[in-house]
Amino acid sequence: MRYGTSYFPSRWDAVKYYSVLGFKSSEVKEMIKNGEIHIGMPKTTKNQRPFLMVDHGDAKRWFISQLRAR
């Protein structure tokens, strides 16, 4: 299983992603400030692996793959 996160490798990637959804750069900056979205790699557990994928607006975004328990 894999899922997208609210983490981006850079502010520019967050702006590109959210601009497709109609947000302005200043609004993205405010969302970062408020902790709604994050810059940097997400924290994971030992059963999770973070990876980057290109998403909306040609922006890189962190995703997490959940490893199956054995």
N, CA, C and O atoms as a Tripos MOL2 file, in Angstrom:
@<TRIPOS>MOLECULE
protein
  280   279    70     0     0
PROTEIN
NO_CHARGES

@<TRIPOS>ATOM
      1 N           0.8430   -1.1670    0.0000 N.3       1 MET1
      2 CA          0.0000    0.0000    0.0000 C.3       1 MET1
      3 C           0.8940    1.2390    0.0000 C.2       1 MET1
      4 O           1.9560    1.2470    0.6230 O.2       1 MET1
      5 N           0.4640    2.2680   -0.6930 N.am      2 ARG2
      6 CA          1.1940    3.5360   -0.6720 C.3       2 ARG2
      7 C           0.2000    4.6860   -0.5970 C.2       2 ARG2
      8 O          -0.9340    4.5960   -1.0680 O.2       2 ARG2
      9 N           0.6690    5.7720    0.0140 N.am      3 TYR3
     10 CA         -0.2110    6.9290    0.1280 C.3       3 TYR3
     11 C           0.6070    8.2090    0.1070 C.2       3 TYR3
     12 O           1.7730    8.2270    0.5000 O.2       3 TYR3
     13 N          -0.0240    9.2770   -0.3570 N.am      4 GLY4
     14 CA          0.6130   10.5790   -0.4310 C.3       4 GLY4
     15 C           0.6050   11.2550    0.9290 C.2       4 GLY4
     16 O          -0.2350   10.9660    1.7820 O.2       4 GLY4
     17 N           1.5480   12.1520    1.1120 N.am      5 THR5
     18 CA          1.6490   12.8780    2.3780 C.3       5 THR5
     19 C           1.5200   14.3720    2.1270 C.2       5 THR5
     20 O           1.3730   14.8110    0.9860 O.2       5 THR5
     21 N           1.5750   15.1290    3.1770 N.am      6 SER6
     22 CA          1.5650   16.5940    3.0740 C.3       6 SER6
     23 C           2.9940   17.1380    3.1220 C.2       6 SER6
     24 O           3.2060   18.3070    3.4450 O.2       6 SER6
     25 N           3.9670   16.2930    2.8010 N.am      7 TYR7
     26 CA          5.3840   16.6650    2.8100 C.3       7 TYR7
     27 C           5.9030   16.8450    1.3900 C.2       7 TYR7
     28 O           5.5950   16.0600    0.4940 O.2       7 TYR7
     29 N           6.6980   17.8980    1.2050 N.am      8 PHE8
     30 CA          7.2990   18.2160   -0.0810 C.3       8 PHE8
     31 C           8.7880   18.4500    0.1310 C.2       8 PHE8
     32 O           9.1810   18.9050    1.2050 O.2       8 PHE8
     33 N           9.6300   18.1560   -0.8560 N.am      9 PRO9
     34 CA         11.0640   18.3700   -0.6730 C.3       9 PRO9
     35 C          11.4610   19.8400   -0.6530 C.2       9 PRO9
     36 O          12.5230   20.1870   -0.1370 O.2       9 PRO9
     37 N          10.6230   20.7050   -1.2060 N.am     10 SER10
     38 CA         10.9430   22.1370   -1.2130 C.3      10 SER10
     39 C           9.6410   22.9490   -1.2160 C.2      10 SER10
     40 O           8.5640   22.4500   -1.5420 O.2      10 SER10
     41 N           9.7920   24.2000   -0.8450 N.am     11 ARG11
     42 CA          8.6250   25.1020   -0.8760 C.3      11 ARG11
     43 C           8.1310   25.2530   -2.3150 C.2      11 ARG11
     44 O           6.9260   25.3100   -2.5600 O.2      11 ARG11
     45 N           9.0580   25.3180   -3.2510 N.am     12 TRP12
     46 CA          8.6810   25.4690   -4.6560 C.3      12 TRP12
     47 C           7.8120   24.3050   -5.1180 C.2      12 TRP12
     48 O           6.8490   24.5110   -5.8560 O.2      12 TRP12
     49 N           8.1420   23.0750   -4.6900 N.am     13 ASP13
     50 CA          7.3090   21.9260   -5.0490 C.3      13 ASP13
     51 C           5.9160   22.0600   -4.4490 C.2      13 ASP13
     52 O           4.9310   21.7230   -5.1070 O.2      13 ASP13
     53 N           5.8150   22.5400   -3.2240 N.am     14 ALA14
     54 CA          4.5060   22.7490   -2.6030 C.3      14 ALA14
     55 C           3.7050   23.7920   -3.3780 C.2      14 ALA14
     56 O           2.5080   23.6190   -3.6060 O.2      14 ALA14
     57 N           4.3610   24.8610   -3.7780 N.am     15 VAL15
     58 CA          3.6810   25.9170   -4.5480 C.3      15 VAL15
     59 C           3.1970   25.3630   -5.8860 C.2      15 VAL15
     60 O           2.0620   25.6280   -6.2840 O.2      15 VAL15
     61 N           4.0330   24.6040   -6.5840 N.am     16 LYS16
     62 CA          3.6210   24.0210   -7.8680 C.3      16 LYS16
     63 C           2.4210   23.0990   -7.6900 C.2      16 LYS16
     64 O           1.4730   23.1450   -8.4740 O.2      16 LYS16
     65 N           2.4670   22.2680   -6.6620 N.am     17 TYR17
     66 CA          1.3860   21.3160   -6.3910 C.3      17 TYR17
     67 C           0.0720   22.0510   -6.1190 C.2      17 TYR17
     68 O          -0.9560   21.7440   -6.7220 O.2      17 TYR17
     69 N           0.1160   23.0090   -5.2190 N.am     18 TYR18
     70 CA         -1.1140   23.6940   -4.8110 C.3      18 TYR18
     71 C          -1.5970   24.7350   -5.8200 C.2      18 TYR18
     72 O          -2.7750   25.0920   -5.8090 O.2      18 TYR18
     73 N          -0.7220   25.2260   -6.6830 N.am     19 SER19
     74 CA         -1.1710   26.1990   -7.6890 C.3      19 SER19
     75 C          -2.1600   25.5630   -8.6630 C.2      19 SER19
     76 O          -3.0760   26.2320   -9.1410 O.2      19 SER19
     77 N          -1.9810   24.2880   -8.9550 N.am     20 VAL20
     78 CA         -2.9220   23.5690   -9.8210 C.3      20 VAL20
     79 C          -4.3000   23.5030   -9.1590 C.2      20 VAL20
     80 O          -5.3240   23.4400   -9.8400 O.2      20 VAL20
     81 N          -4.3110   23.5190   -7.8400 N.am     21 LEU21
     82 CA         -5.5650   23.4520   -7.0900 C.3      21 LEU21
     83 C          -6.1520   24.8340   -6.8060 C.2      21 LEU21
     84 O          -7.1620   24.9530   -6.1130 O.2      21 LEU21
     85 N          -5.5120   25.8800   -7.3460 N.am     22 GLY22
     86 CA         -6.0440   27.2300   -7.2250 C.3      22 GLY22
     87 C          -5.4860   28.0670   -6.0830 C.2      22 GLY22
     88 O          -5.9940   29.1560   -5.8190 O.2      22 GLY22
     89 N          -4.4510   27.5820   -5.3970 N.am     23 PHE23
     90 CA         -3.8740   28.3370   -4.2880 C.3      23 PHE23
     91 C          -2.7560   29.2460   -4.7850 C.2      23 PHE23
     92 O          -2.0450   28.9160   -5.7340 O.2      23 PHE23
     93 N          -2.6110   30.3900   -4.1310 N.am     24 LYS24
     94 CA         -1.5300   31.3300   -4.4370 C.3      24 LYS24
     95 C          -0.3120   30.9920   -3.5810 C.2      24 LYS24
     96 O          -0.4250   30.3230   -2.5530 O.2      24 LYS24
     97 N           0.8410   31.4610   -4.0190 N.am     25 SER25
     98 CA          2.0850   31.2270   -3.2940 C.3      25 SER25
     99 C           1.9890   31.6910   -1.8430 C.2      25 SER25
    100 O           2.4740   31.0100   -0.9390 O.2      25 SER25
    101 N           1.3690   32.8380   -1.6190 N.am     26 SER26
    102 CA          1.2350   33.3610   -0.2560 C.3      26 SER26
    103 C           0.3720   32.4450    0.6110 C.2      26 SER26
    104 O           0.6130   32.3230    1.8120 O.2      26 SER26
    105 N          -0.6200   31.8080    0.0170 N.am     27 GLU27
    106 CA         -1.4760   30.8830    0.7590 C.3      27 GLU27
    107 C          -0.7050   29.6140    1.1360 C.2      27 GLU27
    108 O          -0.8820   29.0710    2.2260 O.2      27 GLU27
    109 N           0.1420   29.1560    0.2310 N.am     28 VAL28
    110 CA          0.9710   27.9830    0.5090 C.3      28 VAL28
    111 C           1.9470   28.3030    1.6380 C.2      28 VAL28
    112 O           2.1580   27.4840    2.5330 O.2      28 VAL28
    113 N           2.5370   29.4850    1.5940 N.am     29 LYS29
    114 CA          3.4520   29.9060    2.6550 C.3      29 LYS29
    115 C           2.7350   29.8920    4.0020 C.2      29 LYS29
    116 O           3.3090   29.4700    5.0070 O.2      29 LYS29
    117 N           1.5010   30.3450    4.0280 N.am     30 GLU30
    118 CA          0.7070   30.3580    5.2620 C.3      30 GLU30
    119 C           0.3980   28.9310    5.7250 C.2      30 GLU30
    120 O           0.4300   28.6490    6.9230 O.2      30 GLU30
    121 N           0.0990   28.0330    4.7850 N.am     31 MET31
    122 CA         -0.1710   26.6400    5.1490 C.3      31 MET31
    123 C           1.0720   25.9760    5.7390 C.2      31 MET31
    124 O           0.9670   25.1610    6.6560 O.2      31 MET31
    125 N           2.2390   26.3230    5.2180 N.am     32 ILE32
    126 CA          3.4920   25.8100    5.7820 C.3      32 ILE32
    127 C           3.6660   26.3490    7.1970 C.2      32 ILE32
    128 O           3.9830   25.6020    8.1230 O.2      32 ILE32
    129 N           3.4610   27.6300    7.3520 N.am     33 LYS33
    130 CA          3.5930   28.2790    8.6630 C.3      33 LYS33
    131 C           2.6430   27.6570    9.6880 C.2      33 LYS33
    132 O           3.0140   27.4770   10.8470 O.2      33 LYS33
    133 N           1.4230   27.3310    9.2640 N.am     34 ASN34
    134 CA          0.4120   26.7670   10.1500 C.3      34 ASN34
    135 C           0.5650   25.2590   10.3700 C.2      34 ASN34
    136 O          -0.1620   24.6730   11.1720 O.2      34 ASN34
    137 N           1.5080   24.6300    9.6610 N.am     35 GLY35
    138 CA          1.7310   23.1950    9.8340 C.3      35 GLY35
    139 C           0.7790   22.3040    9.0700 C.2      35 GLY35
    140 O           0.7010   21.1040    9.3300 O.2      35 GLY35
    141 N           0.0410   22.8920    8.1110 N.am     36 GLU36
    142 CA         -0.8710   22.0940    7.2930 C.3      36 GLU36
    143 C          -0.1030   21.2880    6.2500 C.2      36 GLU36
    144 O          -0.4910   20.1680    5.9160 O.2      36 GLU36
    145 N           0.9750   21.8520    5.7430 N.am     37 ILE37
    146 CA          1.8740   21.1440    4.8420 C.3      37 ILE37
    147 C           3.2970   21.3390    5.3690 C.2      37 ILE37
    148 O           3.5670   22.2700    6.1270 O.2      37 ILE37
    149 N           4.1970   20.4500    4.9560 N.am     38 HIS38
    150 CA          5.5410   20.4040    5.5260 C.3      38 HIS38
    151 C           6.6020   20.3270    4.4300 C.2      38 HIS38
    152 O           6.3680   19.7880    3.3480 O.2      38 HIS38
    153 N           7.7650   20.8780    4.7400 N.am     39 ILE39
    154 CA          8.9050   20.8020    3.8320 C.3      39 ILE39
    155 C           9.9290   19.8680    4.4670 C.2      39 ILE39
    156 O          10.3250   20.0540    5.6180 O.2      39 ILE39
    157 N          10.3450   18.8760    3.7150 N.am     40 GLY40
    158 CA         11.3000   17.8930    4.2180 C.3      40 GLY40
    159 C          10.7190   16.4990    4.1300 C.2      40 GLY40
    160 O           9.5820   16.3050    3.6990 O.2      40 GLY40
    161 N          11.5180   15.5320    4.5470 N.am     41 MET41
    162 CA         11.1140   14.1330    4.4800 C.3      41 MET41
    163 C          10.2000   13.7880    5.6690 C.2      41 MET41
    164 O          10.4640   14.2110    6.7950 O.2      41 MET41
    165 N           9.1310   13.0250    5.4200 N.am     42 PRO42
    166 CA          8.2500   12.6360    6.5210 C.3      42 PRO42
    167 C           8.9220   11.5990    7.4200 C.2      42 PRO42
    168 O           9.7690   10.8230    6.9770 O.2      42 PRO42
    169 N           8.5300   11.6050    8.6730 N.am     43 LYS43
    170 CA          9.0010   10.5760    9.5970 C.3      43 LYS43
    171 C           8.2100    9.3040    9.3260 C.2      43 LYS43
    172 O           7.0200    9.3580    9.0150 O.2      43 LYS43
    173 N           8.8700    8.1740    9.4430 N.am     44 THR44
    174 CA          8.2300    6.9010    9.1560 C.3      44 THR44
    175 C           8.5430    5.8980   10.2600 C.2      44 THR44
    176 O           9.4470    6.1040   11.0700 O.2      44 THR44
    177 N           7.7880    4.8240   10.2750 N.am     45 THR45
    178 CA          8.0630    3.7150   11.1810 C.3      45 THR45
    179 C           8.9460    2.7070   10.4540 C.2      45 THR45
    180 O           9.2540    2.8800    9.2750 O.2      45 THR45
    181 N           9.3520    1.6570   11.1620 N.am     46 LYS46
    182 CA         10.2310    0.6580   10.5310 C.3      46 LYS46
    183 C           9.5330   -0.1060    9.4130 C.2      46 LYS46
    184 O          10.1980   -0.7150    8.5750 O.2      46 LYS46
    185 N           8.2000   -0.0840    9.3890 N.am     47 ASN47
    186 CA          7.4420   -0.7750    8.3380 C.3      47 ASN47
    187 C           7.0410    0.1460    7.1940 C.2      47 ASN47
    188 O           6.2560   -0.2440    6.3300 O.2      47 ASN47
    189 N           7.5670    1.3510    7.1810 N.am     48 GLN48
    190 CA          7.2250    2.3200    6.1440 C.3      48 GLN48
    191 C           8.4900    2.7900    5.4380 C.2      48 GLN48
    192 O           9.5640    2.8530    6.0370 O.2      48 GLN48
    193 N           8.3470    3.1210    4.1540 N.am     49 ARG49
    194 CA          9.4570    3.6580    3.3740 C.3      49 ARG49
    195 C           8.9910    4.9050    2.6300 C.2      49 ARG49
    196 O           8.0150    4.8430    1.8830 O.2      49 ARG49
    197 N           9.6730    6.0440    2.8200 N.am     50 PRO50
    198 CA          9.3170    7.2550    2.0680 C.3      50 PRO50
    199 C           9.9290    7.2200    0.6740 C.2      50 PRO50
    200 O          11.0200    6.6820    0.4870 O.2      50 PRO50
    201 N           9.2400    7.7860   -0.2920 N.am     51 PHE51
    202 CA          9.7920    7.9170   -1.6360 C.3      51 PHE51
    203 C           9.1490    9.1170   -2.3110 C.2      51 PHE51
    204 O           8.0150    9.4870   -2.0060 O.2      51 PHE51
    205 N           9.8910    9.7180   -3.2310 N.am     52 LEU52
    206 CA          9.4010   10.8890   -3.9670 C.3      52 LEU52
    207 C           8.7560   10.4580   -5.2660 C.2      52 LEU52
    208 O           9.2400    9.5530   -5.9470 O.2      52 LEU52
    209 N           7.6620   11.1140   -5.6020 N.am     53 MET53
    210 CA          7.0090   10.9330   -6.8990 C.3      53 MET53
    211 C           6.6240   12.3010   -7.4220 C.2      53 MET53
    212 O           6.4280   13.2420   -6.6520 O.2      53 MET53
    213 N           6.5190   12.4040   -8.7290 N.am     54 VAL54
    214 CA          6.0230   13.6280   -9.3520 C.3      54 VAL54
    215 C           4.4980   13.5650   -9.3160 C.2      54 VAL54
    216 O           3.9000   12.5520   -9.6770 O.2      54 VAL54
    217 N           3.8850   14.6510   -8.8780 N.am     55 ASP55
    218 CA          2.4350   14.6890   -8.6860 C.3      55 ASP55
    219 C           1.8710   15.9170   -9.4040 C.2      55 ASP55
    220 O           2.4740   16.3980  -10.3640 O.2      55 ASP55
    221 N           0.7350   16.4260   -8.9560 N.am     56 HIS56
    222 CA          0.0780   17.5820   -9.5820 C.3      56 HIS56
    223 C           1.0660   18.7180   -9.8380 C.2      56 HIS56
    224 O           1.9530   18.9800   -9.0260 O.2      56 HIS56
    225 N           0.9010   19.3760  -10.9590 N.am     57 GLY57
    226 CA          1.7220   20.5390  -11.2750 C.3      57 GLY57
    227 C           3.1880   20.2130  -11.4990 C.2      57 GLY57
    228 O           4.0410   21.0980  -11.4280 O.2      57 GLY57
    229 N           3.4860   18.9430  -11.7690 N.am     58 ASP58
    230 CA          4.8630   18.4950  -11.9760 C.3      58 ASP58
    231 C           5.7090   18.7030  -10.7180 C.2      58 ASP58
    232 O           6.9240   18.8840  -10.7980 O.2      58 ASP58
    233 N           5.0570   18.6740   -9.5680 N.am     59 ALA59
    234 CA          5.7280   18.8780   -8.2830 C.3      59 ALA59
    235 C           6.1400   17.5410   -7.6870 C.2      59 ALA59
    236 O           5.4250   16.5460   -7.8050 O.2      59 ALA59
    237 N           7.2950   17.5310   -7.0480 N.am     60 LYS60
    238 CA          7.7110   16.3490   -6.2990 C.3      60 LYS60
    239 C           7.0110   16.3790   -4.9540 C.2      60 LYS60
    240 O           6.8830   17.4280   -4.3230 O.2      60 LYS60
    241 N           6.5600   15.2050   -4.5280 N.am     61 ARG61
    242 CA          5.8530   15.0780   -3.2540 C.3      61 ARG61
    243 C           6.2480   13.7610   -2.6120 C.2      61 ARG61
    244 O           6.4500   12.7640   -3.3060 O.2      61 ARG61
    245 N           6.3580   13.7510   -1.3020 N.am     62 TRP62
    246 CA          6.6990   12.5310   -0.5840 C.3      62 TRP62
    247 C           5.4860   11.6250   -0.4480 C.2      62 TRP62
    248 O           4.3920   12.0630   -0.0930 O.2      62 TRP62
    249 N           5.7090   10.3650   -0.7360 N.am     63 PHE63
    250 CA          4.7300    9.3090   -0.5410 C.3      63 PHE63
    251 C           5.3280    8.3110    0.4360 C.2      63 PHE63
    252 O           6.5390    8.3010    0.6560 O.2      63 PHE63
    253 N           4.4960    7.4850    1.0130 N.am     64 ILE64
    254 CA          4.9620    6.4380    1.9300 C.3      64 ILE64
    255 C           4.4000    5.1040    1.4660 C.2      64 ILE64
    256 O           3.2120    4.9770    1.1700 O.2      64 ILE64
    257 N           5.2870    4.1100    1.4090 N.am     65 SER65
    258 CA          4.8090    2.7530    1.1410 C.3      65 SER65
    259 C           4.8120    2.0050    2.4620 C.2      65 SER65
    260 O           5.7740    2.0510    3.2290 O.2      65 SER65
    261 N           3.7180    1.3250    2.7010 N.am     66 GLN66
    262 CA          3.5460    0.5320    3.9250 C.3      66 GLN66
    263 C           3.9390   -0.8980    3.5840 C.2      66 GLN66
    264 O           3.3380   -1.5110    2.7020 O.2      66 GLN66
    265 N           4.9340   -1.4310    4.2700 N.am     67 LEU67
    266 CA          5.3590   -2.8000    4.0400 C.3      67 LEU67
    267 C           4.3920   -3.7510    4.7390 C.2      67 LEU67
    268 O           3.8450   -3.4420    5.7970 O.2      67 LEU67
    269 N           4.2020   -4.8800    4.1400 N.am     68 ARG68
    270 CA          3.2980   -5.8730    4.7270 C.3      68 ARG68
    271 C           3.9860   -6.5580    5.9010 C.2      68 ARG68
    272 O           5.1800   -6.8540    5.8550 O.2      68 ARG68
    273 N           3.2190   -6.8000    6.9370 N.am     69 ALA69
    274 CA          3.7450   -7.5130    8.1050 C.3      69 ALA69
    275 C           3.9160   -8.9840    7.7410 C.2      69 ALA69
    276 O           3.1150   -9.5460    6.9940 O.2      69 ALA69
    277 N           4.9430   -9.5870    8.2640 N.am     70 ARG70
    278 CA          5.1860  -11.0230    7.9750 C.3      70 ARG70
    279 C           4.6230  -11.8850    9.0600 C.2      70 ARG70
    280 O           4.7290  -13.1090    8.9930 O.2      70 ARG70
@<TRIPOS>BOND
     1     1     2 1
     2     2     3 1
     3     3     4 2
     4     3     5 am
     5     5     6 1
     6     6     7 1
     7     7     8 2
     8     7     9 am
     9     9    10 1
    10    10    11 1
    11    11    12 2
    12    11    13 am
    13    13    14 1
    14    14    15 1
    15    15    16 2
    16    15    17 am
    17    17    18 1
    18    18    19 1
    19    19    20 2
    20    19    21 am
    21    21    22 1
    22    22    23 1
    23    23    24 2
    24    23    25 am
    25    25    26 1
    26    26    27 1
    27    27    28 2
    28    27    29 am
    29    29    30 1
    30    30    31 1
    31    31    32 2
    32    31    33 am
    33    33    34 1
    34    34    35 1
    35    35    36 2
    36    35    37 am
    37    37    38 1
    38    38    39 1
    39    39    40 2
    40    39    41 am
    41    41    42 1
    42    42    43 1
    43    43    44 2
    44    43    45 am
    45    45    46 1
    46    46    47 1
    47    47    48 2
    48    47    49 am
    49    49    50 1
    50    50    51 1
    51    51    52 2
    52    51    53 am
    53    53    54 1
    54    54    55 1
    55    55    56 2
    56    55    57 am
    57    57    58 1
    58    58    59 1
    59    59    60 2
    60    59    61 am
    61    61    62 1
    62    62    63 1
    63    63    64 2
    64    63    65 am
    65    65    66 1
    66    66    67 1
    67    67    68 2
    68    67    69 am
    69    69    70 1
    70    70    71 1
    71    71    72 2
    72    71    73 am
    73    73    74 1
    74    74    75 1
    75    75    76 2
    76    75    77 am
    77    77    78 1
    78    78    79 1
    79    79    80 2
    80    79    81 am
    81    81    82 1
    82    82    83 1
    83    83    84 2
    84    83    85 am
    85    85    86 1
    86    86    87 1
    87    87    88 2
    88    87    89 am
    89    89    90 1
    90    90    91 1
    91    91    92 2
    92    91    93 am
    93    93    94 1
    94    94    95 1
    95    95    96 2
    96    95    97 am
    97    97    98 1
    98    98    99 1
    99    99   100 2
   100    99   101 am
   101   101   102 1
   102   102   103 1
   103   103   104 2
   104   103   105 am
   105   105   106 1
   106   106   107 1
   107   107   108 2
   108   107   109 am
   109   109   110 1
   110   110   111 1
   111   111   112 2
   112   111   113 am
   113   113   114 1
   114   114   115 1
   115   115   116 2
   116   115   117 am
   117   117   118 1
   118   118   119 1
   119   119   120 2
   120   119   121 am
   121   121   122 1
   122   122   123 1
   123   123   124 2
   124   123   125 am
   125   125   126 1
   126   126   127 1
   127   127   128 2
   128   127   129 am
   129   129   130 1
   130   130   131 1
   131   131   132 2
   132   131   133 am
   133   133   134 1
   134   134   135 1
   135   135   136 2
   136   135   137 am
   137   137   138 1
   138   138   139 1
   139   139   140 2
   140   139   141 am
   141   141   142 1
   142   142   143 1
   143   143   144 2
   144   143   145 am
   145   145   146 1
   146   146   147 1
   147   147   148 2
   148   147   149 am
   149   149   150 1
   150   150   151 1
   151   151   152 2
   152   151   153 am
   153   153   154 1
   154   154   155 1
   155   155   156 2
   156   155   157 am
   157   157   158 1
   158   158   159 1
   159   159   160 2
   160   159   161 am
   161   161   162 1
   162   162   163 1
   163   163   164 2
   164   163   165 am
   165   165   166 1
   166   166   167 1
   167   167   168 2
   168   167   169 am
   169   169   170 1
   170   170   171 1
   171   171   172 2
   172   171   173 am
   173   173   174 1
   174   174   175 1
   175   175   176 2
   176   175   177 am
   177   177   178 1
   178   178   179 1
   179   179   180 2
   180   179   181 am
   181   181   182 1
   182   182   183 1
   183   183   184 2
   184   183   185 am
   185   185   186 1
   186   186   187 1
   187   187   188 2
   188   187   189 am
   189   189   190 1
   190   190   191 1
   191   191   192 2
   192   191   193 am
   193   193   194 1
   194   194   195 1
   195   195   196 2
   196   195   197 am
   197   197   198 1
   198   198   199 1
   199   199   200 2
   200   199   201 am
   201   201   202 1
   202   202   203 1
   203   203   204 2
   204   203   205 am
   205   205   206 1
   206   206   207 1
   207   207   208 2
   208   207   209 am
   209   209   210 1
   210   210   211 1
   211   211   212 2
   212   211   213 am
   213   213   214 1
   214   214   215 1
   215   215   216 2
   216   215   217 am
   217   217   218 1
   218   218   219 1
   219   219   220 2
   220   219   221 am
   221   221   222 1
   222   222   223 1
   223   223   224 2
   224   223   225 am
   225   225   226 1
   226   226   227 1
   227   227   228 2
   228   227   229 am
   229   229   230 1
   230   230   231 1
   231   231   232 2
   232   231   233 am
   233   233   234 1
   234   234   235 1
   235   235   236 2
   236   235   237 am
   237   237   238 1
   238   238   239 1
   239   239   240 2
   240   239   241 am
   241   241   242 1
   242   242   243 1
   243   243   244 2
   244   243   245 am
   245   245   246 1
   246   246   247 1
   247   247   248 2
   248   247   249 am
   249   249   250 1
   250   250   251 1
   251   251   252 2
   252   251   253 am
   253   253   254 1
   254   254   255 1
   255   255   256 2
   256   255   257 am
   257   257   258 1
   258   258   259 1
   259   259   260 2
   260   259   261 am
   261   261   262 1
   262   262   263 1
   263   263   264 2
   264   263   265 am
   265   265   266 1
   266   266   267 1
   267   267   268 2
   268   267   269 am
   269   269   270 1
   270   270   271 1
   271   271   272 2
   272   271   273 am
   273   273   274 1
   274   274   275 1
   275   275   276 2
   276   275   277 am
   277   277   278 1
   278   278   279 1
   279   279   280 2
@<TRIPOS>SUBSTRUCTURE
     1 MET1         2 RESIDUE 1 A MET
     2 ARG2         6 RESIDUE 1 A ARG
     3 TYR3        10 RESIDUE 1 A TYR
     4 GLY4        14 RESIDUE 1 A GLY
     5 THR5        18 RESIDUE 1 A THR
     6 SER6        22 RESIDUE 1 A SER
     7 TYR7        26 RESIDUE 1 A TYR
     8 PHE8        30 RESIDUE 1 A PHE
     9 PRO9        34 RESIDUE 1 A PRO
    10 SER10       38 RESIDUE 1 A SER
    11 ARG11       42 RESIDUE 1 A ARG
    12 TRP12       46 RESIDUE 1 A TRP
    13 ASP13       50 RESIDUE 1 A ASP
    14 ALA14       54 RESIDUE 1 A ALA
    15 VAL15       58 RESIDUE 1 A VAL
    16 LYS16       62 RESIDUE 1 A LYS
    17 TYR17       66 RESIDUE 1 A TYR
    18 TYR18       70 RESIDUE 1 A TYR
    19 SER19       74 RESIDUE 1 A SER
    20 VAL20       78 RESIDUE 1 A VAL
    21 LEU21       82 RESIDUE 1 A LEU
    22 GLY22       86 RESIDUE 1 A GLY
    23 PHE23       90 RESIDUE 1 A PHE
    24 LYS24       94 RESIDUE 1 A LYS
    25 SER25       98 RESIDUE 1 A SER
    26 SER26      102 RESIDUE 1 A SER
    27 GLU27      106 RESIDUE 1 A GLU
    28 VAL28      110 RESIDUE 1 A VAL
    29 LYS29      114 RESIDUE 1 A LYS
    30 GLU30      118 RESIDUE 1 A GLU
    31 MET31      122 RESIDUE 1 A MET
    32 ILE32      126 RESIDUE 1 A ILE
    33 LYS33      130 RESIDUE 1 A LYS
    34 ASN34      134 RESIDUE 1 A ASN
    35 GLY35      138 RESIDUE 1 A GLY
    36 GLU36      142 RESIDUE 1 A GLU
    37 ILE37      146 RESIDUE 1 A ILE
    38 HIS38      150 RESIDUE 1 A HIS
    39 ILE39      154 RESIDUE 1 A ILE
    40 GLY40      158 RESIDUE 1 A GLY
    41 MET41      162 RESIDUE 1 A MET
    42 PRO42      166 RESIDUE 1 A PRO
    43 LYS43      170 RESIDUE 1 A LYS
    44 THR44      174 RESIDUE 1 A THR
    45 THR45      178 RESIDUE 1 A THR
    46 LYS46      182 RESIDUE 1 A LYS
    47 ASN47      186 RESIDUE 1 A ASN
    48 GLN48      190 RESIDUE 1 A GLN
    49 ARG49      194 RESIDUE 1 A ARG
    50 PRO50      198 RESIDUE 1 A PRO
    51 PHE51      202 RESIDUE 1 A PHE
    52 LEU52      206 RESIDUE 1 A LEU
    53 MET53      210 RESIDUE 1 A MET
    54 VAL54      214 RESIDUE 1 A VAL
    55 ASP55      218 RESIDUE 1 A ASP
    56 HIS56      222 RESIDUE 1 A HIS
    57 GLY57      226 RESIDUE 1 A GLY
    58 ASP58      230 RESIDUE 1 A ASP
    59 ALA59      234 RESIDUE 1 A ALA
    60 LYS60      238 RESIDUE 1 A LYS
    61 ARG61      242 RESIDUE 1 A ARG
    62 TRP62      246 RESIDUE 1 A TRP
    63 PHE63      250 RESIDUE 1 A PHE
    64 ILE64      254 RESIDUE 1 A ILE
    65 SER65      258 RESIDUE 1 A SER
    66 GLN66      262 RESIDUE 1 A GLN
    67 LEU67      266 RESIDUE 1 A LEU
    68 ARG68      270 RESIDUE 1 A ARG
    69 ALA69      274 RESIDUE 1 A ALA
    70 ARG70      278 RESIDUE 1 A ARG
